[in-house]
């Protein structure tokens, strides 16, 4: 999907994907969101979503002003 390029690793115990937060924000901004809107969208709609035991892990790989 749109965030496949944001995968930076795999957590080996539970086999959960690890996503780069900065790359996700870049994708959202490329879709026309401002930096603030992208951060809010990530925080409320992506990071806080529970999708079962395979819920991804998000790596904050640069300083963000949440």
Backbone torsions as a table, in degrees:
resi	resn	phi	psi	omega
1	UNK	NA	-165.3	-174.6
2	UNK	-64.0	-18.7	-177.8
3	UNK	-106.8	10.0	179.1
4	UNK	-57.6	-36.5	179.3
5	UNK	-72.0	-5.8	-178.5
6	UNK	-95.4	-3.7	179.8
7	UNK	-72.9	127.8	-179.2
8	UNK	-119.4	-2.2	-180.0
9	UNK	176.7	-176.4	-179.0
10	UNK	-138.9	126.9	176.0
11	UNK	-80.1	119.5	-167.5
12	UNK	-78.4	-21.3	-178.8
13	UNK	-71.9	-50.3	-177.8
14	UNK	-105.7	1.1	179.5
15	UNK	58.3	45.5	178.1
16	UNK	-99.0	138.4	177.7
17	UNK	-70.5	147.5	176.0
18	UNK	-113.9	125.0	-178.8
19	UNK	-110.3	145.8	174.1
20	UNK	-82.1	122.0	178.7
21	UNK	-65.1	-41.1	-178.5
22	UNK	-63.5	-36.4	178.3
23	UNK	-70.1	-38.3	176.2
24	UNK	-61.5	-44.2	179.5
25	UNK	-62.7	-37.2	176.7
26	UNK	-61.7	-41.6	178.0
27	UNK	-62.3	-47.0	-179.3
28	UNK	-62.7	-40.6	178.2
29	UNK	-66.9	-34.5	178.0
30	UNK	-68.3	-17.1	176.9
31	UNK	-89.8	5.2	175.0
32	UNK	104.5	2.1	178.3
33	UNK	-80.8	146.6	171.2
34	UNK	-72.5	167.7	179.1
35	UNK	-59.0	-43.6	-179.9
36	UNK	-64.3	-45.2	179.1
37	UNK	-62.7	-39.2	178.8
38	UNK	-63.9	-43.6	178.4
39	UNK	-62.4	-44.8	179.3
40	UNK	-64.3	-43.1	179.2
41	UNK	-61.7	-46.2	177.9
42	UNK	-59.3	-48.6	-176.3
43	UNK	-60.4	-45.9	-172.4
44	UNK	-90.9	-30.5	-172.6
45	UNK	-108.3	-21.0	-176.8
46	UNK	-112.8	-58.7	-175.6
47	UNK	-63.6	-34.7	-176.4
48	UNK	-91.0	0.7	-179.2
49	UNK	-79.3	132.2	174.6
50	UNK	-102.3	120.5	-179.6
51	UNK	-120.3	31.2	177.8
52	UNK	96.5	-166.9	-176.1
53	UNK	-62.8	-21.3	-179.9
54	UNK	-96.5	20.3	177.1
55	UNK	-55.3	128.4	-177.5
56	UNK	-63.2	163.3	173.5
57	UNK	-104.6	139.0	-179.3
58	UNK	-113.8	124.0	-179.1
59	UNK	-98.1	116.6	175.0
60	UNK	-80.0	100.2	-171.2
61	UNK	-105.0	13.9	168.9
62	UNK	-159.1	158.1	-178.2
63	UNK	-65.7	128.8	178.4
64	UNK	-125.0	146.3	177.7
65	UNK	-97.5	77.7	179.9
66	UNK	-71.7	NA	NA
